[in-house]
């Protein structure tokens, strides 16, 4: 197989690491070969920058250090070092479990106290005897083990779960189309082998993805799902130290069923709009979705293949109130587009003429510090678009709807969940974590 099949690829991410080596390579495969041949340290991952054709081999992966967004960079992590489950007797297990099945802390392989080891990193350099992680250097039939820090117990086995070979699930429903928003399979482990938490449970992680709130998202059992339009299916994990993780579900080899040509006019929020309007409501030309100039962004056609992100046409990939686009004006990041509404039937129009239209009053100013603000503004003071509160892209955060159930953290609307001086939001700009919103304080005499 391809050398890159042994790696997990993540676009647009850089990780901080002390042990690294720089190489000049022409492509990712050559960089992977450098990682395999690395002798200065154990290579767990590599970074490749397309623009500079620069390759960095790394001793650490994202589990061990800090990651942050970086355009034009691709992070490849060796799957073997991300996996927290064992296959067979686990001679290739390279996870980070460091306690025995009885909960006793493991002794470091390089130390001689309290037990003098027969298996050391010097004697068995290819057995992965790092730190005090459970390993199986002698191919013990009972699986990974370690020397213990209990002087009365020389060694003991570790409780490492068996891996489900999810890539072999090729039955109906066990592959995904597009970003897996319609995936209804039964994979229930994450890509590193962690077991998924049930959607109807709030332990060990509290969350707002409850079946009653998302009846159409098929949140059954503890199966991997994509209820929030993320890159691919994911789940909360049963590991208290890992809130959530993506699942390793293969893409279907057959193309998704044709859903028609898409709408050429505006119906609902316009998520199915596939027309060719490419100018914003204030007259700015739209930026092409596959370019990062003048505005860097994550809504690219390769990441979201079924959102219709062609050319620079106005689209609504994220459930906004109507289609929008990034603009070619460097001082205006994005704007809505004016899309003609789909024609209603004559009967429908006649019926509407007899019914008074009640426009909901949206409060687009705030009182006090704005903790009671429930309007629908989703733009910051500098014009940046707000990130959805339930999303972790491009910024990971803890201001989630489940942690702040009374703050009405819906969609990407400006809110003040933490008692700041005024409503704010995280931004969709990878380089700007958050900003206050483009809102005014209400006049005290405004009629409610």
C-alpha positions in Angstrom: 0.0 0.0 0.0 0.8 3.7 0.0 3.3 4.8 2.6 0.9 7.6 3.6 -1.8 5.0 4.5 0.0 4.5 7.9 -0.5 8.2 8.7 -3.5 10.3 9.8 -3.6 13.5 7.7 -4.8 16.8 9.1 -4.9 20.0 6.9 -4.0 23.4 8.2 -2.4 22.4 11.5 1.0 23.1 13.1 2.3 21.5 16.3 5.0 22.8 18.7 7.8 20.3 19.2 11.3 20.5 20.5 12.7 17.5 18.7 12.5 18.0 14.9 14.7 17.8 11.7 14.3 19.9 8.6 14.5 18.4 5.1 13.8 19.7 1.6 11.5 17.3 -0.2 9.3 17.5 -3.3 6.1 15.9 -1.8 4.5 14.3 1.2 5.7 10.8 0.3 9.3 11.8 0.3 8.7 13.4 3.7 7.2 10.2 5.0 10.3 8.3 3.9 12.4 10.8 5.9 10.2 10.1 8.9 10.6 6.3 8.5 14.4 6.7 8.2 14.8 9.2 11.0 17.6 8.1 13.4 17.9 11.2 15.6 14.7 10.3 17.5 11.5 8.2 17.2 9.5 10.0 14.4 5.8 10.1 15.3 4.7 12.7 12.8 5.8 15.1 10.1 4.8 18.5 8.8 4.8 19.4 5.1 4.4 22.9 3.7 3.3 22.9 0.1 4.5 26.4 -0.7 8.1 26.0 0.5 8.2 22.2 -0.1 9.6 22.0 3.4 9.5 18.8 5.5 9.8 18.6 9.3 10.1 15.2 11.0 8.8 15.4 14.6 9.3 13.4 17.8 5.9 14.5 19.2 2.4 14.2 17.8 -0.7 16.3 18.6 -1.5 14.0 21.6 1.7 15.1 23.3 2.0 18.8 22.5 0.1 22.0 21.5 -1.5 22.3 18.0 -2.7 25.5 16.3 -4.0 26.6 12.9 -1.5 27.2 10.1 -2.5 27.7 6.5 -0.6 25.8 3.8 0.6 23.2 6.3 -0.3 19.5 6.4 0.3 17.4 9.6 0.7 13.7 9.1 0.7 11.6 12.3 1.7 7.9 12.5 -1.5 6.0 13.3 0.3 3.5 15.5 1.2 6.2 18.0 -2.4 7.5 18.1 -4.1 4.2 18.7 -5.1 3.3 22.2 -6.3 -0.2 21.4 -4.4 -3.4 20.6 -4.6 -5.8 17.7 -3.9 -9.5 18.5 -1.4 -9.7 21.3 -0.4 -6.1 20.9 3.3 -6.3 20.0 2.8 -3.2 17.9 0.8 -1.3 20.6 2.4 2.2 21.0 -0.3 3.9 23.1 0.2 5.8 26.3 -1.5 3.5 28.9 0.8 3.5 31.9 -1.1 1.6 34.6 -1.6 -2.1 35.1 -5.0 -3.8 35.0 -5.2 -3.3 38.8 -4.5 0.5 38.5 -0.8 0.3 39.7 1.5 2.9 38.1 4.1 1.3 35.7 7.8 1.6 36.3 9.8 3.4 33.6 11.6 0.9 31.3 14.9 2.8 31.6 14.9 2.7 35.4 16.2 -0.1 37.8 14.0 0.6 40.8 12.0 -1.0 42.3 12.7 -3.8 39.8 15.8 -4.5 37.7 14.3 -5.1 34.2 15.3 -7.7 31.7 13.7 -5.7 28.9 15.3 -2.2 28.4 15.3 0.4 25.6 19.0 -0.4 25.0 18.5 -4.1 24.6 15.2 -3.8 22.6 15.4 -0.5 20.6 12.5 -1.4 18.3 10.1 -2.5 21.0 8.9 1.1 21.8 10.0 0.9 25.4 9.5 4.6 26.1 8.6 6.2 29.5 6.5 3.8 31.5 4.0 2.9 28.7 2.6 -0.6 28.6 4.3 -2.7 25.9 4.8 -6.3 24.8 8.5 -6.7 23.9 8.5 -10.5 24.5 5.3 -11.3 22.5 3.5 -12.4 25.6 0.3 -14.2 24.7 -1.6 -12.2 27.3 -0.8 -8.9 25.7 1.0 -5.6 26.8 2.4 -5.5 30.3 4.9 -3.4 32.4 7.1 -3.6 35.4 5.2 -2.1 38.3 6.1 0.6 40.9 4.9 -1.8 43.6 8.0 -3.5 45.1 5.9 -6.6 45.9 4.7 -7.1 42.3 7.5 -7.3 39.7 5.2 -7.0 36.6 1.5 -7.1 35.6 -0.6 -7.0 32.5 -2.4 -3.8 31.3 -6.1 -3.5 30.4 -5.8 -2.5 26.7 -9.1 -2.8 24.7 -9.2 -4.7 21.5 -9.4 -2.6 18.3 -12.4 -3.0 16.1 -11.1 -3.3 12.6 -13.4 -0.5 11.3 -11.8 -0.1 7.9 -13.0 -3.7 7.1 -16.6 -2.7 7.6 -17.7 -2.5 4.0 -21.3 -3.5 4.4 -24.2 -1.1 3.6 -24.0 2.0 5.7 -20.4 1.4 6.8 -18.9 4.0 4.5 -19.7 7.7 4.2 -20.6 10.2 1.4 -19.5 13.8 1.5 -18.8 14.8 5.1 -20.7 11.9 6.6 -23.8 14.0 7.6 -26.0 11.2 6.4 -23.9 8.4 7.9 -26.1 5.8 9.7 -23.5 3.0 10.3 -22.6 1.4 13.6 -18.9 2.3 14.0 -18.5 3.2 17.7 -14.8 3.7 18.3 -12.8 6.8 17.5 -9.8 6.9 15.1 -7.4 6.3 18.1 -9.5 3.3 19.3 -11.4 5.0 22.2 -14.9 3.8 22.8 -17.7 6.3 22.1 -19.9 7.7 24.8 -23.7 7.1 24.4 -25.5 10.1 23.0 -28.2 9.8 25.7 -25.5 9.9 28.5 -24.0 12.9 30.1 -21.0 11.0 31.6 -18.1 11.5 31.5 -18.9 14.5 29.2 -21.9 16.8 29.4 -23.2 18.0 26.1 -26.2 19.3 24.2 -26.5 16.8 21.4 -29.7 15.1 22.7 -32.0 13.1 20.5 -35.1 15.3 21.3 -33.2 18.4 20.1 -31.8 16.7 17.0 -34.5 14.1 15.9 -33.3 13.9 12.3 -29.7 13.3 13.2 -30.1 9.6 14.2 -28.2 9.9 17.5 -28.5 6.2 18.4 -26.5 4.2 20.9 -22.9 5.4 20.8 -22.5 5.3 17.1 -20.3 7.9 15.3 -22.4 10.7 13.8 -22.0 14.2 12.3 -24.9 16.2 13.7 -23.2 19.7 13.4 -21.8 19.8 9.9 -18.3 19.0 11.0 -15.6 17.6 8.6 -16.6 14.0 9.3 -18.4 11.8 11.8 -17.2 12.0 15.5 -18.4 11.1 19.0 -17.8 12.1 22.6 -15.4 9.5 24.1 -15.6 7.4 27.3 -12.2 8.7 28.3 -12.6 11.5 30.8 -9.4 13.2 29.4 -10.6 13.2 25.8 -13.9 15.1 25.2 -14.4 14.1 21.6 -12.6 12.7 18.6 -13.2 11.9 14.9 -14.0 8.4 13.8 -12.2 6.5 11.0 -15.0 5.8 8.5 -13.9 5.2 4.9 -15.4 7.2 2.0 -17.8 5.2 -0.2 -16.4 4.2 -3.5 -19.7 5.0 -5.3 -20.6 8.6 -5.8 -23.4 10.1 -3.7 -26.9 9.9 -5.3 -27.7 12.8 -7.5 -29.8 15.3 -5.7 -31.0 17.2 -8.7 -29.3 20.4 -10.0 -30.0 22.3 -6.8 -32.1 25.4 -6.6 -31.5 28.4 -8.8 -33.5 30.6 -6.4 -33.8 31.2 -2.6 -36.0 28.8 -0.6 -35.6 28.5 3.1 -32.1 29.4 4.1 -30.8 28.7 0.6 -28.6 25.7 1.6 -29.5 24.0 -1.7 -28.9 27.2 -3.8 -26.6 26.3 -6.7 -27.1 29.4 -8.9 -24.3 31.6 -10.3 -24.8 34.8 -8.5 -21.3 35.9 -7.3 -21.7 39.4 -6.0 -22.7 40.5 -2.4 -25.7 42.6 -1.5 -23.5 45.7 -1.3 -21.9 45.1 -4.7 -18.6 43.4 -3.7 -17.3 40.6 -6.0 -17.1 37.2 -4.3 -13.7 35.5 -3.6 -13.2 32.1 -5.1 -13.8 29.3 -2.5 -10.6 27.5 -3.5 -8.4 30.5 -2.9 -7.1 32.0 0.4 -6.7 35.6 -0.9 -7.5 38.2 0.3 -9.2 36.2 3.1 -7.9 32.9 4.7 -10.7 30.5 5.5 -11.6 26.8 6.0 -14.6 26.5 3.6 -12.7 24.8 0.7 -14.2 22.5 -2.0 -11.9 19.6 -1.1 -12.9 19.7 2.6 -16.6 20.1 1.9 -17.2 18.3 -1.4 -21.0 18.3 -1.4 -21.6 22.0 -0.5 -21.5 23.2 -4.1 -18.5 25.5 -3.4 -17.8 26.1 -7.1 -16.0 29.1 -8.5 -17.0 32.1 -6.5 -20.7 31.6 -6.4 -22.8 32.6 -3.3 -23.5 29.6 -1.1 -24.7 28.6 2.4 -22.5 25.7 3.5 -22.9 26.4 7.3 -26.6 27.0 7.9 -26.4 30.8 7.9 -29.7 32.7 7.4 -29.1 33.0 3.6 -26.3 32.4 1.0 -23.1 34.5 1.4 -19.5 34.6 0.3 -16.1 35.9 1.2 -15.4 39.1 -0.7 -12.5 40.3 -2.9 -12.5 43.5 -0.8 -9.6 43.0 1.7 -11.4 45.2 4.3 -14.7 43.3 4.1 -14.3 39.6 5.0 -17.7 38.3 4.0 -21.2 39.5 3.2 -24.6 38.1 2.4 -25.8 37.9 -1.2 -29.1 39.0 -2.7 -30.7 35.9 -4.2 -34.2 36.1 -5.8 -36.8 34.2 -3.8 -38.4 31.1 -5.5 -41.8 32.0 -7.0 -44.7 31.0 -4.8 -47.8 29.5 -6.3 -50.6 32.0 -7.1 -52.8 30.3 -4.5 -50.1 30.7 -1.9 -49.7 34.4 -2.7 -53.5 34.9 -2.7 -53.6 33.2 0.7 -50.9 35.4 2.1 -52.7 38.6 1.0 -55.5 37.7 3.5 -53.1 37.0 6.4 -51.3 39.9 8.1 -47.6 39.1 8.0 -46.1 39.2 11.5 -42.4 40.1 11.3 -40.7 38.9 14.5 -39.0 41.7 16.4 -35.4 40.9 16.7 -33.5 42.8 19.3 -30.4 44.1 17.5 -29.1 46.2 20.4 -28.1 45.1 23.9 -28.8 46.3 27.5 -26.3 46.4 30.3 -23.5 44.0 29.4 -25.7 42.2 26.9 -26.1 38.9 28.8 -29.8 39.0 27.9 -29.2 39.8 24.2 -31.0 37.2 22.0 -30.7 38.8 18.6 -29.3 37.2 15.4 -26.2 39.4 14.7 -23.3 37.2 13.8 -20.6 39.7 12.7 -17.8 41.2 14.8 -17.0 44.9 15.1 -14.2 44.5 12.5 -16.6 42.6 10.1 -15.4 39.1 10.8 -18.0 36.2 10.6 -18.7 34.5 13.9 -17.9 30.8 14.5 -20.8 28.6 15.6 -20.7 28.0 19.3 -21.1 24.2 18.9 -18.2 24.1 16.4 -14.5 23.6 17.3 -13.3 24.9 14.0 -11.2 26.9 13.4 -10.9 27.5 17.2 -11.3 24.9 20.0 -13.0 26.4 23.1 -15.1 25.6 26.2 -17.9 28.1 25.6 -20.3 25.4 24.4 -24.1 25.3 24.5 -24.0 22.3 27.0 -21.7 24.2 29.4 -23.8 27.4 29.2 -27.3 26.1 28.8 -28.9 29.4 29.8 -26.9 31.6 27.5 -28.8 30.6 24.3 -25.7 29.8 22.3 -27.5 29.1 19.1 -25.9 28.9 15.7 -23.2 31.6 15.5 -25.1 34.5 17.0 -23.3 37.0 19.2 -23.8 36.3 22.9 -22.2 37.1 26.3 -22.2 33.8 28.2 -19.4 34.7 30.6 -20.3 38.2 31.8 -17.9 40.1 29.6 -18.5 43.8 28.9 -20.7 43.2 25.8 -21.8 40.4 23.4 -18.9 38.7 21.5 -18.1 35.6 19.5 -15.3 33.4 18.3 -14.4 34.3 14.7 -14.1 32.1 11.6 -10.7 33.8 11.0 -8.1 31.2 12.1 -5.8 34.1 13.1 -8.4 35.9 15.4 -9.7 33.9 18.3 -12.6 36.2 19.3 -13.9 39.8 19.0 -16.7 41.9 20.4 -19.7 42.1 18.1 -21.0 44.9 15.9 -23.8 45.9 18.2 -24.9 49.1 19.9 -26.2 49.5 23.5 -30.0 50.1 23.4 -31.5 53.5 24.3 -33.0 53.1 27.8 -36.3 54.6 26.4 -36.6 52.1 23.5 -40.1 50.6 23.6 -40.0 46.9 24.4 
